[in-house]
Amino acid sequence: MQILSIRYTGFLNNQMAGFYRSGYTNIRGEDKIMASTQFESLDARRAFPCWDEPARKASFGVTLTVPKHMDAFSNMPELSNRTLAGGTKKELTFLDTPVMSTYLVAFCIGEFDYVQAQTRHGVLVRVYTPPGKSDTGAFALDCATKSLDAYDDFFGIPYPLPKLDMVAIPEFAMGAMENWGLVTYREVDLLIDPTKASSNQKQRVCTVVTHELAHQWFGNLVTMTWWDDLWLNEGFASWAENWAADVIFPTWSMWDQFTTGHLSSAMRLDALKSSHPIQVPINHAEEVEEVFDAISYCKGGSVVKMIRAVLGMKAFQKGLANYMKKHAYGNTETFDLWKAWEESSGMPIQEMMASWTEQMGFPLVTVTGETWDNDKVTLTLEQEWFLSDGSPLSSEEHKKKWCIPLLTCTAAGTQRDIIFMREKTATVTIPLPSNEGWVKLNAGQDVVCRVKLTSKMIERLGVGIKSKSLPPSDRAALLTDSYALVKAGKMEPEALIKLLANYTDEDSYIVWCGIADILGGLDTVMSDDENMSKNFNIFAREIVLGLYSKVGWEAKATDGHLGVLLRGMMIGMLSVFCHDDSAVAAEASRRFGMFQQNHADMDSLPSDMRSSVFKIVLKNGGAREYHEVKAYFDQATDNAERKHVLGSLGHTGDQKLKESTLDWTISGEIKLQDFFYPMGAVRSSSREGRNIAWDFLKNNLKAIKAMIGNASSSLMDAVIVSCAGGFCSVEKAIEIEEFFTTNPMPKSSRKIQQTIENMRANANFFALLQSSDLAKDDFWSSL
């Protein structure tokens, strides 16, 4: 065997990629530096010479020479630790890793505290925190130990390394990175202040931890051969994060939340012609950065959820276990996973799934005929490619079809028999428990599709909505499907508004997620028509105040996790539609005043409502309130609290203060990982805010590009969406398109294209609403 030795000098950069440095202030107020790695997708080569491709697996030996007072760790446990001559440095050598890809190599150097525990199966897990903050790692540690044990049992293969470290990094471009045995996280996605953390943050930390630990098998033990199968990593982990969180916290209703979370995100993006297939061709490695998106993650996870529904858990789990055993420490392509499931189920998975992963988009299933009998209903169905703007399909596009599992439910429950719709049309008969019974297609929202029901089906479903015998995810889906259909010109806007009337007694957080998305979407689009916007806001205000009268400001012993989330969402909607209501404004001002007296007063202003109360106070106040909120950014002791300021400050009603907020983003006072949040706050604050944010981007693009440098392109994507998104006119779409033609951004080209397509779809939607009864005062007064 020959050994190739290379001597080289690297650079500890500040770009949150490769081997880089992060700055932070410790509990004594001292400025400190730590160093860590972020190698996915293509940045191991920034740290050391290597064949930096996922299929080029190797065993890695790491030795680090560091200042003696600092801690250092890598993927594997220490093998040796010796002090060097002079006594100021030490050399740590770590055990060789298993065979793995370069993008999973990791090392961290800095000053840390930690908490630790052992799993039931004997793996030592540590959560590393800034010194003096070890208690903030306890929640993530509990999630990690429980999910590792759950995955051990689920996959039938024990976690293969002797330890698992999880480290909070002060500056981090992504949410987390699944380095084998040394998982790195953005601080807000790992650390929980036990006295302040919101329910939202706890759920976020739990699902980020469960996502990354799923990768220890799906991605690390078995890795995609090339980046065109990135979804094998991210799609499965997106499914598994919900599965494991549901095991740990069964009362959180994670699978219902999946419907209004992952599935909705997937369909918003995949209804655009600028989307891409799950299995997307990657001709050059640099292209992969553009597909770390809602297709690879959310649609991938949704397709895995659909497969589980079709196969049943037993065959689904057996196929995964066999896949892991067969391909451990190797690389795979999508067909390897299909083959494992075919062998465990006896079903033609490859033939069934090709339409979902190899072609872009998803279907609209339309009920074109119905025959109701006393004990059954027979439905005639038709499928076509669904596009968000409803643009006409070419003859070739009309030919697109999917293999659609037809899952149905009635008041008697979900039907066990699954029929597959392989052709353009199909007929299905569903038994009914009574002659007035209702039926819901796509029960449980297990299939990535929109459904267009007949008016009679919607009328019958009203009973299931009001009685809540229709499950929450299906109640939410009726609304979100209807909104998408209205936007595409396939359903009358008036019918959507009237459908909302069935939800007056709704108390499910899941369903309110759907309602809030619809109200927010309509608010954005209608804001370009002063009269229609005024009428809609009166309507939305009544809906929100109806929930307000039920939920209120004060926590209740019966709330539970979802109740707390519902109250936080409700106050968020108050900040949009009811901030000028005298009672709302007075209560928000009172709570903000109590908070100003004592930032630790979690009873008066819990973290779940903090951002929304800041927004209400800012909208009703002036410079004094603005500076009081901004001051909390420096007074807060953790990044989760600072994000309340970043996400709300732009909602001030003063144009000059909005502009000051945007100037602050490029002042260097906000970390690069977070600097785009205030931009999005200004843009989403009002119609005027959109123009202010867009002008800011045009005038400061050079400075922003210099700040981002060679950091992840996801940062520039976030800036573009934060400053250029939300417009609803063709004229603005043309202006933005011309700007980026003159100022090309190759690494963000897909995001720009998607943003502009969304804008054109919103412009079409706006024109449709203006030509409907929603533009007439009489329509709103008749409700």
N, C-alpha and C positions, 0 to 999 in steps of 0.2 A: 504494500500500500504506500502511495506517495502522499506527502502532505504539502499543501500549498499554504504558505504564510504570506500575509499582506500586512504591512505597516501603513497606517493611515491616520489622518487627523480629522476629527469631526468637529461640528459646531453645535453647541447647546443653544438651539434657536428659541424664539418666543412665539412661534406660529401654531402651537398646539398640534404639531405633526412631526413624526420622526421621534428623535430623542430631544426633548424640549424642557424649558424651565417655566415654572409658575411662581408668581409672587403672592404673598399673603401677609396679613398682620396677625401676630399671635395674641394670646390673651393678655400679655403684658404690654401690648401696643407696639411691639418691635416688628420691623419689616424683615421678612424671611423669604428664602428661596428654596424650592424643592425641584427635583428633576424626575421626569417620568417619560413613558413612551406611549405613542399612538401610531401603530404601524398599518392598520387596515385603511385603505386597500393596498397602497403602493409605496408605503413610506418606511419599511424596514431598510430599504436601500439608502435612506438618508442617514441611518445610524451605522450600518456596517455593510461591506460588500457581500452580495448574495444573489442567488437566482430567486427573484422576488415574485414567485407565482404560486398559486395555491397547491398545484400538483407536485411542485418541487419540494417534497417533504424531506426533513432531515432531523437528526437528534442534535440538540444544541447544548453546548457547555458554556456557562457564563461565569466569568470572574470579574468582580468589581473592586476597584481601589477607591476608597472614599474617605472623607474626614472622619476621624475616630469617633466624634460625638454624634455622628449621624447613623440612622438606620438605613439598611439597604436590603432589598429582597427581589427575587425573580420568580420565574414559574415554579421552580422546584425548591425544596428545603435546602438549608445550608449544608455543605459538606465540611467546610473548614472556615475558620475565622482567625486571622493572625495580625498582630500589630506590627507595622513596618518600622524600620530603623528611623529614629528621630521621634517616634512616639506620637506623631500628629495624624497619621493615617493608618488605615487597616485594609487588609485584603480579604474579601469574602469570595469563596468559591462555592458554587451550587451544584447539586447533583445534576447529571445530564437529563435532559427532558426525554419523554417518549418521542417517537417520530411524529413530526407535526409541521405545519406550514409556517413560513417566515412571518406572516402577518399576526401570528399568535404569540411571538416572542415578546417578553416584557421585562422591564426592571424599573424600580423606583428607589430614589435616594432622598432622604429628608429627615425631619424630626416628627415622631408620631407617638401617640398613645394607642392602645388597642383594647378591645374586648374580645373574648374568645369563648368557644364552646365546642363540644364534640357531638357529631351526629350519632344517631342510634347505631349506625353502621361503622362508627369508629374514625370518621374523618375529622381532623382538627380544622376548624373554621375560625378565622380572625377577621375583624373589621378594624382597619386602621383609620384613626381620626387625627385631627390637629391636637397637639398637646393640650391637656386640660379639658378635652371635650369627649372623653371616651364614652360618657353616658349617651351621647347622640348616636352611637353605633348599635345600641342594644336592639332596636326594632328590626333593623336590617339583618342583624345576626340571627334573630329568631326566624325570620323569613327564610334565610339561607339554609339553616340547619334542617328546617322542616321540608323545604323544597328539594334539597339534595336527597333526603331519605325517600321522598315521594318519587323522584325521578329514578333512583336506584331500583325501586320496586316496579315502576312502570316499564322501563326499558329492559329489565331483566339483566342488566350489566351494571355492576357497581361503579361508582365514580372512580376513575382509574388512577388518580394521583393521590399522594399521601397527605396533601394539605390543600386548603383553599383560602387564599387571602383576598380581601376586598378592600380597596383603598380609595379614599376620597381625594380627588385632585382639585386644587383651587381654580385652575383654568383648564377647561375641557370643552372641545368643540361639539361633541356628540352628547348623548345621554349617558352612555357607558360603553365599555369595550370588553369583550368576553375572553381576553387572553387566558390561556389554559393555566389554571391554578393561581392566577394573579389578575383578578378582574378589577378594572379601573372605572371610576364613576365620577361624573359631575357631583359636586358636594350636595346639591339639592336633591339628587336622585339616590342618595345613600344615607345621609345623616338626618335624623329626626330629633328636634328639640322636644323632649317629652312634655314640657310645659306649654309649648306654643303650637306644635304642629297641627295643621288642619287635617280633616279626614281626606281631603283631596290629595294632600301631600303623602299621607300614609299609604293610600292606594297606589299612588305613583311610585313610591319607593318599593312597595311590595312587587308591583308588576315589572319594574325595571330589573329588580334582583331575580325574579323568577324567569324573566326573558333571558338574561345573561347566563344563568345557570343551566337553562335548557341547551344553550350553545355548547356546554361542556361535552355534550354528546353529539347534538346535531350541529355540526360545523367544526368542532375540534377533534372529536374521536373519528367522525366520518365527515369528510370535507368535499365540497363540490370540486369537480375537476377544473372548471374554468368559471369565470365570473358570469357567464350567461345563465348559469344555474344558481345565482345568488339566492333566489327564492327558497332553495332547499335549506339554506341557513335561516333566513329571516322570516319566511312564511311559516315554517314550522315553529320557530321560537315565538312568533306572535300568537299562534294557537296555544302553545304550551304555557306561556305566561299566564293566560286566563285559566287554563286547566289547573295549574299548580296553585294560583291565587284562590281558586274556588275550593280546592282541597283544604287550604290553610284557613280561609275565611268564608265558609259556605253561606253566611248571611249577606254577603256583599252582592249576590246575584250577578256574578261576573259574566255569565253567558247572555243574560238579558242586556247587560251593559255593552257587550260586544256588538249588538245590533245597531245601537246608536253611536258607537265608537268606531271600531275597526271597519265594520261593514259599510257604514255611511261614508267614511273617509275613502275607502276603496272605490265606491261607486261614484263619488263626486269627481274623482280624477279619471276613472276609467270610462266615463261617459263623454270624454273629449276625444277628438280625432288625433290630438297630439299625445295621447297616452301611448302605451307600449304593451306588448305581450308579457306575461309573467316570465316566460322563457325568452329573454330578449337577446338578440345577437350582440355580442361585444367583440368588435373587430380589433380594437386597440384597448389595452388595459386602462388607459386614462378615462375611457368612456364609462367605466363602472360607477364613477362618482355620481353620475346623473341618475342612476337607477336605485339608489338607496332612498326609495320613496314609498308612497302609499300602495303602489302596485306590488312591489317585492314583499313588503311587510304586511299590509292590511288585506290586499286581495289574496296574497299567498296564504295568509292565515285563514281567510274566509273559505278558500278552496279546501284547505285541510279540514276545516269544520264540516264542510259539505261531504267530504269523503267519509268522515267518521259517522255522519248521520246515515249514509248509504250502507256502509259496511257493518255498522254496529260496533260497539267498543271492543268486543272480544277479538274479532278478525282484524280490526284496526290495530290493536295493541300487539297482537301476535305478529303481524306483518312488520311492524316497527322493530320489535325485538329481533326478529330474524335478519332484518336489514342491518341492524347494528352489529350483530355477531358476524355476519358475512363480510362486512366492509370495514370493520374496526381498523383504525390507523391507516386507512386508504382513502381513495377519492372515488366519487360517484357522479353519475349524471341522472337526470330525472327518471329515465326509463328503468334504472335500477330500483328506485322506490316503487314505481308502478308494478314491476315484476314481483317484488316482495309482497305487495298487497294482493296481487292476482293469485299467488300461491296460498295465501292465508284465507282468501275468501272464495276462490273459484270463479270470480267475476272478471269480465274483460276490462280491467281498469285503464289500460293504455288507450283502448278505443273510446272509452267513456270520457277520459280526462283530456285528450288531445285538444278538444275544442275550447277548454278552459285555460290551458297554459300556453298553447302555441299560437292562438290568435288573440288580437286585442279586443277589448270591449266585453259586453255582456248583453243578454237578451232582455227584451220586453215581451212578457207573456200577456196577450190580450184575450179576454173572454169574448168571443164573437157570437156565441149562441148559448142559450140556456133553456132547459126543460125541467120545471119543478113538479115533482110528484109528492104525495103525502109522506113517503119514506125515503126518498132519494132525489138527487138532482143530477142531471147530465149536462156537462159543460163542453162546449167546443172551443178549442184554444188555438191560437196562432202565435208564432214567435218571429221576432225581427230584431235586428241590431238597434239598441237604444242609444241615442245621442242627446246630450243635454239641451242642445238648441233646437232639436226637432228638425234639423235640416234634412231635405229629401235624400233618399238613398238611390244610388245608381243601380242599374240592373244587376251588376256584379255584387254590389253590397247587399242587395236584397237576398242573395243566395246564401249569405252567412247563416249558419245555424249552430246550435249547441246541443249536447246531450243533456237534457234537463231532467233531473229527478223531480217528479211532481209529488210534493208532500202537502197534505191537506189536514185541516182540523175542523171540528164542529164543536158544539156545546158538549158532546159526549167525549171529546178528547182528540188526540192526534191519530190519524188512520195509520195502521201498521203497514199496509201494502204500499209499495212504492212503484209507480209507473214511470217509465223513462220516455220522454218526448224527444225522439231522435230526428223527426222530420219537421217540416214547417208547420204542420197542423196535427192536432191530436184531439181525441174525445175521451173524456173521463167521467165515470159515474161514481158519486159519493153518497153513501147512506146517510140519512138524516134522522136524528132522534125524535123529531116531531115535524108536523106539516108546516110549522112556522119557523123551522130551524134555519140557521145560517151556516155558511161554509167559508173558510179562509184558505186561499192558496198560498203556497210557500210558508207552511206552518213552521214557527220557530225561526224563520228567516235563515234557514240553513243553506239556501241557494243564492248565489250572486245574480239577482235579477230584479227587475221591476215588474209589477203586476198591475194591469188595468182591468178593474172589475166593472160589471154593469151597474147601472143605477139601482137596480133591484137588489143586487148582492150587497151594495153599500147600505141600502135602507135596512135590510135584514140584519146586517152586522151592527147596526146602531144598538140593537138589544144587547149584543155581546159586549159592546163598548160600555154602555151605561151600567150593566150589571157586573162588569169586570170579569165575566166568565171567559172572555177572550183574553189570553195571557198578555202581560205587559209588552213584550217584544213585538207581538202581533198588533196590538193597539197602536204602538208607536209607528210600526211599519205602514199601516194604513195611511197615516198622515204623511210620512216622508215620501212614500210612493206617490201619493196624490200631489204633493208639492212638486216633485220632479216631473210628473206628467203635465201639470199646469205650465211649468217653465218650458217644457218641450212643445207646448201647443196641442197636447193630446187630451186635455181635460179643461173644462171651463173654470176660470178663476173663481167665479161665484160659487161653484160646487165645493171648492176647497174651504172657503170661508164658512159655508153652511155646515160642512163636515166638522169643523172645529167646534160647532155648537153642541155636538154630542159629548164633548169632553169637559163640560162645565163642572162636573164633580170629580174630575181626575185628581188622584193623589199619589200616583206612582212617579218616582224620580225618573225611571226609564222613559216613561211616556212624555214627561215634561222635557226631557232632553230633546225629543223630537219636536215638541211644540216650540221650545226656545229657538231651535235651529230655524224653523219656519218663520217665526216672528222676526228673528234677526235678519234673515234673507230678504223678506218682504220689506222690512224697514230700510235696508240698504238700497234696494232697487227703487222703491217709491220716493226716496228722498229727493230725487230730481224733479218731482212734480209737487209743488207746494201744497196744493189743495188735496190731492189724493193722499199725500203723506200726513196731512193734518187729520183727515178722516180715519186713516188706518191707525194712527197713534191713539186716537180716542178708543177705537175698538180694542187694540192691543192692551191699552191701559186697563180697560175693564176686565180683560182676561187675567192679567197679572195681579190686579188688586183683588180679584176673586180668590186666587191662590194665597195671596198675602193675608186675607181674612181667616184662612184656615191654618196657615203655618205660623205666621207671626214672627217676631224678632227673637223671642225667648226660647232657649233650648228646653226640650221636654224629656222626661225620663224614658219615654216610649220611642224616642227618635230613632235610635239605632244608627248604623253607618249611613244608610240610604236617606234617612230622615234629615240627617245633618247636611248631606250633599244637596238635598232638595231645598233646604232653607238657604244655603249658600247660593244656589242657582236662582232662587226667587229674588233674593236681594240684588243679584246681578241684573235681573230683568227690571227691577225697580230703578236701578241706575240708568237704564236705557229709556224706559217708557214713563217713569213716574218720579223722576228726580225733583220735579217742580211741584209735586203734590205736597201741600203744606205739612201734613202729618208725617210723611216720609222724610221730607227735608229736615223737620224739627228733630225727629228721632235720630237720624244720621248725625246731625250736628251735636246732639247731646252725647251720643256715644263717642264721637270723635273728640269732644272736649274731655271726657273721662280718660280716654286714651292718652291725650296730651299730658294729662296730670300724672299718668302712670302707665308706661308702655307695657308693663307686665300684667295689666288688668285684662285677663282673658275672658272675664265674664261680660264686661261691657262691650268689648270688640274682639270676638274670637277670630282666629286666623281665617276661618272659612268665609267670613264676610268682610274682611279687612280691605281688600282691593276695591270691592263694590262701594263700601262706605266712603273710602277716599274719593272715588269718582263722583258720588253724589255731592260731597262737600266741595270738591273742586268745581263742579258745574254750577253750583249755587253761590260760590264764593269769589274771591278775587286774589290779589297778590299775597295777602297775609296767609290765606289757607294754602296757596300754592307753595310758599316757602316753608310752611310748617310740615307739609307732606314731604317735600324734598329733603328737609333736614333729617327726616327719619332714615333716609338712605345711609347717612353716616353714623347715625345712632344705633341702628340695628346691629345685632350681634351675629346674624347668619344670613346666608344668601337667599334663603326662602323668604325671609322678611324683606330683604332689599328688593326682591322681585315684585312685591306689592307696590312699591313706589314706581319701579320701572314700567309696570303695566298700567298704571293709573294716571301718572302725572300729565300725560298728553291730553287728558280729558278736561283740562281747564277751559273755561269758556273764553278766555282772553287770547286773541290771535298772537300778540307779541310774546306771551308766555308759552304758547305752543311752539313758536319759533325758537325761543330760548331753550325749550326742552330738546329740540332737534340739535341745536348747537352743542348742547351738553353731551350728546351721544358721541361726538367726535373730539371731545376735549381731552380724552385720555383718562378721565375720572371713572369711567365704567369699563369693566373688563370686556375684552374683545368677545368673549363667549356670550355676553348679555347685551351688547350695545345696540342691537336692533330692536329690542323690546319697546323702548319709548317711541321709536319710529312708528311701530304698529299701533301704539296707543293714540298717537296724533292722527294717523290715517283713519282709524276706526271711530274717532270721537264724533265726527260730523261730516257733512258734505264739504264744508270749508276745510276741515282737517285733511281730507283726501288731497285737495289741491296744494295745501301747504307742504305736506309730506312729499308729494311728487316734485314740486319745485325745489325742495331741499335736495332730493337725490340728483336732479339735473345739475344743480349748482355745485354739488360737493362730491360728484362721482370720483374725481381724481383723488381727493383726500381719503375717501372710503376705500378705494382700491389700494392705496398705499398702506392703510391700516391693516387690511386683510392680508396683503402680500401673497405669500405662498401657502397660507393656511387653507383649511378645507373649503371647497367651493360651496358647501352647504351654508356658510356664513353669508356669501354674496347672494345666494338664492333667497335667504331669509330677508336680507335687505331689500331685494327687488319686490318680494311679495308684500313686505311691510310698507313700502313707500309707493308702489305702483299698482297694488291690487285694489279692488273695490269699486272701480269706476264702472259706469253702466251706459256708456255711449260709444258709438262707432267712431266718432271724431277722436275721442281720447285713445281708443285702441290704435287708430292710425298714427296719432302723435307719438305714442309710446313705442310702436313698432319702428317708426322712422328714427326715433332717438337711438334705439339699440342697433339699428342698421348702421348709423353713423358712428356709434360707440359700441362696437361688437364685444360681446362677452361670451366667448366660445364655450367655456366650462359651464355656463348657466343658460345655454341656448334652449334646452328643453324646458326649463322653468319659465323662461321668458315667453316661449311659444304657448305654453299652457296658460299663463297669466293672461295673455292677449286673447286666446280663444275663450276663456271664461268671461272676459270683458264683453266680447261680441255676443256671447250667449245671454248675458245680462241685459245688453242693449236690446236684443230681440224680445226678451221677457218684458222689459219696460214698455216697449211699443205695444206688446200684446195687452198688458194691463191698461194702458191708456185707451185702447180701443174697446175695453170691456166695460161692464156696468160698474166696476170698481172706481172708474173715473167720475161717476155720478154721485152727487150728494144723496139722492133718493135711495140708492142701494144701501148705503150705510145707515140711514135713518130708519130703514125698514127692518133692520136686524134686531 
